[in-house]
Amino acid sequence: MTGRTQWHRSVPVHALLFLTMFFSTWGSGMQKLSPVDLSKIFPLLSALVILYAVLFAKRKMVFPRAFNWFAAFYVLHMIAAYGLIFPGELQFGFTGSATRGADFLVRSEGAGIACSRILLFMAFGYALAALLWDRRRLRWAAIGYGAGLLAVLALGGYVSTEVSRTSAEVRNAGGFLDPNSFGFAGLTAVSLALLAWADAGKEPRLKAVLGAVAITGGLAVLQSGSRAAMMGCLFLFIVIMLCTDRMSRKMNMLVAGGLVALVAFTFMPGTMLESLKERTSIGRMRADRGANRLDIWSNYLAELPSYAVTGVGILRSKEVIRGTYTAEFAITHNQYLEILVETGFAGMALFLAALAGLWRAASSLRDPGRPLMRPMLLAALVGLFTEFMFINTFYSRDTWIMLGAVAGLAHHRRSDG
C-alpha cells in the first residue's frame, strides 16, 4: 500500500492535466503543421487521465445521480442499436474522404470510430470531475486550455472562406474544420477561466493569467463568427450579473467583461471583423433562416412519429430526413432535438433530468470563501445550454470538459464547505 501511495504522489497529475487540456483544441485543422496527426494527442492523454482517476480518485462518481442514469441509458441505447439492430453499420474504418479549402483533408468516420470517441469523451468527463477536489488542478486545466487555444491562434489552422453574391465570408476554424467548433472552444476557454478565477481567492498574478485565458477565448469566439458561441458568452455574462449579490462585484465583472471584449476586438483581423458584422446582422439571419436551422428543425419535427418511442439510434438522426433538401446538412443543429431523435422521449426526459440535476448541484453550492463560484457554475451551464440550442456538441470533447468541470466543482466544493 505504501509503494502504491508513493507512486500515486510521484505522478505529475497537474502537468498531465495541463498537457491534456493544451491539446484539446488541436484537431484536424492543424494537419498542415505536422505530418503526425495532432488530433490524436488529446485522446491518448485523456486515456491516461482516465486511468489515473480509476486508480487514484478519492471518489469516482461525482456527477448527480440523474446524470448517471442518463449516461447509462445513452450507452445502453448505443449498444442495443449497433449490437442488435444495425450491426452492419458498426464500421471501425473511414467510409470516405474529401478535400476542403487549402487542401485540408476531411475523412468520414465509420460509426464504430464515432461511438468509441463518444465513450472516451464521456469517460474523460467523469475522470475530470473526480479529480477536481484539488484546487490547483482546475487552475492548471484552465491555463493549459487557454495556452493551447492561444497556440492555435498563433500557429494558424483552418480558415474557411465562403463567397456569396454580396461578400466573402472569412471565419477561423482554428484547430478544427468547423468554425462553430472553434467558437465553442472559445466559449469553453472563457468558462474555464471564470471558474478558476472564482476559485483563485486573493491571488492577483493567477487572476491576471486567467484573464488572459478569457481574452484568448473571446478572440476565438469572435474569429469563428459562431453566433451560437457569441450568444453563449452573452447569456453567460448576464447570468453572472444577475446572480452576483454585491453591487461592487457586479461593477468589477462589468469592467472585466468590457476589457475582455475590447482587447478581443482589438486583435480581430479586418476581414474577419467585416464577416462578423455581416453574420450578426438581423437581415442576414432572416434571409438565411438561421443558417437553414428553421427548415432543418421543421423537417425533423414533421417526422416525430417515426422516432418518438424508441429513437433511431445514436449518430443516425440523418436517416429521419433522408430525401429532403435539409439532409445535406446531416445533423439536427440542436442538441436537444438530436437526443430526442436518436433516443426517443425516454432519452429526452432523462437528458433534461440530467441537466436539471447538474443545475441543482450548482445552485445549491454555498461557499463563503468563494462567493463567486456559484454564479460562475450557473453561468457556465447557461453558456453550454445555449450552445445546445444551435449546435450538435454531445460528441464534442468540450462538452464533456464543461460537464466534468461543473459536476466536479459543484460536488467537491460543496463537500469542502
N, C-alpha and C positions, 0 to 999 in steps of 0.2 A: 504493500500500500504506500510505503514511504517513497519507493522508487517511482511509482505512478504519480504521486503528488509532485515530486521534484521535476519529473519530465513535464507535467502539466504547467508548472511555473516557468519552465525554460522555453516554452513555445511563445514566440513573439506575436501574440494574437493581435496586438494593436497594429503591427506592421502588416499582418495578413489582411486585416480589415481595410487598412488604407489602400493596399495594392488591389484588393478585390473591387473596391469602390472606384479606384482610379481607372480601372479598365472596363467599368460597367458601361461606358458610353462609346467604347471602341468597337463598333460593329463593322458591317460591310462597307460603310462609307470611307473607311480608312484603308481600303485594299490597295491603293496605289502607293502607300507609304512603305510597304514591306512585302517581299514575296511570301512571307509567312502569313497565314490567315489570323489576323489580330483579333477577330471576333471570337476566337476560341479560347482566349486567355481568361475571360471572365468565367465561363463555365468550369474551367479547370480550377481556378482559385475558389470559386463558390463551393465546389465539391469538397475542398479542404476545410472551408468554414463549416460546412455541414458535418463533416467528420469530427471536427473539434467540438462542435456543440453536442453531438451524440455522445462523445466520450466524457466531456468535462462540464457541460452546462449544469448549473445548480438545479434548475427546474426547466424541463424541456418544453412543456406545453403551456405557454403563457397567453395564447390567444383566447378570447372569450369562448365559452362552450358552444354558443350558437354558431360561431365561425367554424369551429371544429366539425360540427355536424354538416355544415355546407361543404367544407373541404372534402370530407369523407364521401358525401353524396356525389360530388363532382368527379372524384377519382373513380368511384364505382360505376358511375354512368359512362365514363370513358372506357373502362374495362369491358363493360357489357356491350357497348356499341361496336367496338373493334374486335372484341374476343368472340362474340356470339352472333352479331347481326351483319357486320360488314368486315369480316376478317380479310377479305381480298383487298381492302383499301389500306391496310396497315403496312405501308411500304417504308422501309428504312433508308432508302436512297433518295436521290434527287430525280424529280419527274421531268425536268426540263430546265432550260436556261435562256436568257435573253440579255441583250446589252442595253444599258441606259446611257444617257448623255455622257460624253467624255470617256466612253468605253468602260464604264463600270459594269461588272458582271452581276446579274441578278439570277439566282437559282431558285427554282420552285422545289420546296421540300415535300417529301412524302409525309403522310400522316404520322408514321412512326417516329420520325425525327421531331416533328412539331409537338407531338404528345410528350415525348421524352423531355423536350425543353420546358414545357409547361410544368411537368412534375419536378424538374430540377429547380426551377424558379420558386415554386411553392415551397419546396423543402428549404431553399435558401431563406425565404421569408420567415419561416418558423425558426430556423437556426439563428438568424439575426435577432429576432425578438428575444430568444432565450439568452443571448449574450449581452444584452444591453443593460445588465444590472450594474456594470462598471461605467461610471460617467465618462471616463477617458475614451472608452470605445466609441461612444456616439460622436465625440469630437473628432477622433481620427477618421471615422467613417465619413462624416460630413466634409472634412477638409480634403480627404482623398477623392471624394466625388467631385468636389469643386476643382481640385487640381487637374483631374483627368479631363473635365469639361473644358478647362482653360487650355490644356494642351491640344485638344481637338480644335478649338477655335484658332490657336496659333499655327498649328501644323496644316490645317485645312483638311477638308474631307469632300464629300459630295455636295455640289451646289446645283440645284435644279433650276432650269430656265424654261418657262413656258411662254411661247409667243402667241398672242391673240391679235385680233384686228386692231385693238387700240393701244396695246402696250406689251412689253416683255416683262414677265413676272419672274423676279430672281429671288429664290429662297434658299437659305442654307440648311442642308440636311445633316451637316457635320459628320459625326461618326456613323450615321445611318444612311439609308437610301430613301427615307421618307421624312420630309420636313416636320410633319406632325410629331414624329417620334423624337426629333431633336428638340422641339418645343416642349414636349413632355419631360425630357431630360432637364431642360432649363427650369421648369416648374419644380421638379424633384430637388434640384440644387437649392432653389430658394427655400423650399420647405425644410430640408435637412439643416440648412444654415440657421433658420429661425428656431428650430427645435434645439439645436446645440447651443445657440445664443441664449435661449431661455434657461438652459441648464448650466450655463457657464458661471453664474454668480458674479462676483466682482473681479473679473479678470479682463482688463481693458485690451491687452495685446491679443488675447484669444478672440475677443469680440471683434476686433479690427480685422483679423484674418477671416472670421466668419462673415463679416460684412463684405469682404472681397468675394467670398463664395456666392453670396446673394447677388452681387453685381454681375458676376460671371453668368449666373443662372438667368438673370434678367436680360442680359445681352443675347443669350442663346434663344430665349423666348421671342425676342423682337426679330432677330435674324431669321428665325424659322418662319415667321409670318403665320404661325399657327394661331387661329382665332380662339380655339379651344383652350390653349395654354394661356393666352392673354386673359381670357375670361376667368380661368382658374386662378391666376395671380390677382386679378381684381377682387374676386369674391373672397379669396384668402385674406386679403388686406382688410376688406370690410368686416369680416368676422373678427379679426384681431381687434379692430377699433371698437366693435360692439361689445366684445367680451372682456376687454381690459377695463378694470374698475376705476382707477385713478385718472384724473384729467391730465396730470403731469406725464403719466405713462402714455396716454393717448397722443399727446403732443410730441413726445420723443419718437413714437412709432411713426407718426405722420411725417416728421422731419426725416427720419431714417428712410422711409419709403420713398419720399421725394428725392433724396440724394441718390438712392439706388437707381431710380428711373432716369434721373438726369445724367448720371455717368453712363448708364447703358445706352441711352440715346446718343450721347456724345461720340461713342465709338461705333455707331452704326454706319456702314458704307452707304454712300449716296444712292446707289442703285437699289439696294435692299430697302432703304428708307422710302423711296418712291413706291416700291412694290407694296410696302406695308400700308401706306396711305391709301393705295388703290384697294387693297384687300379689306380694309376696315371701313370702307365707305358703305353707307346704307344702300345706295343704289346698286352697288356691286352684289351685296348679299341678297337683295331682292331679285336681281337679274338671274343669278345662278342658283337661286333657291337653296341657299346654304350649301353650296358645292354639291347640289343634287340630293342632299340628305332628305329633304321633304318627300321627294319621289321615292327614294330608297325605302324610307320608313313606311310610306303608304303601301308599297308593293308587299313588304313583309307582313304588315298587319292584315292585308287583304287575304293572306293565306293562313291566318291564325288557326282555323280548324284542323289544318294538316299537321300541326306540331304542338298544339296546346297541351295534350295529355302526356305524351312521352318525350317530346322533343325529337330532333332529327339526328342528334349526335354531336359530340364535341368537334369543332372545326368543320362542320358540314352545313352551316347555315346557308351557304350559297345555293344548295340544292333546292331550297324552297322557291327561289325566284328565277331558277334557270328557265330561259326562254323569254325573259323580259329584258328591256334595254339596260336596266339597272344591274343586271347580273354581271356586267363587265367590271363593276366596282368590287365585286366578290364578297365584300364584308358589309355588315349592318351599319357601321359608323355610329354605333350606340351600344355601349357595353351591357346595359340593362336589357335591351332588346335582344342582343346576342345570347345572353343567358336564357332568356325566355324561349328563343327559337331552338337552341341546342338542347335544353334540358326540360322544357315544358314548365307548366305552372308550379309544379313541386320544386323544381330547381330555382325558379324565380323567387318563390316565397322564402326558401332557405337563404338565398343570396341577400335578400332585403333584411332578413332577420340577422344575418351575419354582420352586415354593415351597421344595423341598429345596435348590435352587441358591442361593436367597436366604438360607436358613438357614446353609448352609455359608459363604457370603461373610461373613455377620455374625459367625459363631462363630470364623472364622479371623482376625478383626481383633485385632492386638496393638499397642496404642498406649500406651507407658509414660507419656506425658504426659497422656493422657486415659483413666485406668484404668476409668472407669465407662461408657465409650462402648459396649463390647461387651455388658455386661449390659443396657443400655438398648435397644440394637438388637434383641437377642433378646426382651426384654420387649415391645417394640412389635410384633414379629411375632406373639408369642403372643396379644396382645390382638386383633390383626387376625384371626388364625386362629380365635379364639373367636367373633368376630362372624360369620365364615363358617359356623359351625356352625348358626346360628339365623336369619340374615338373608340376603337376596339383596342383595349390595353390589357386585358386579363392575362394574355400570354407574353406581356412585356416584363422584363426584369425590374423596371422602375416601379411598376405596380406593387410588386412583392417587396421591394425595398421600402416603399412607403407604408404598406400594410404591416410589415415586420417592425419598422421603427415605431409606428403609433402603438401597436399592440404591446411591444416590449417596454416602451417608456410608460405607458399607462399602467401596466402591471407592476413593474419594478419600482417606479417612483411612488406608487400607492403603497406598496409593501414597505418601502423605506420610511414613508411617513408614519 
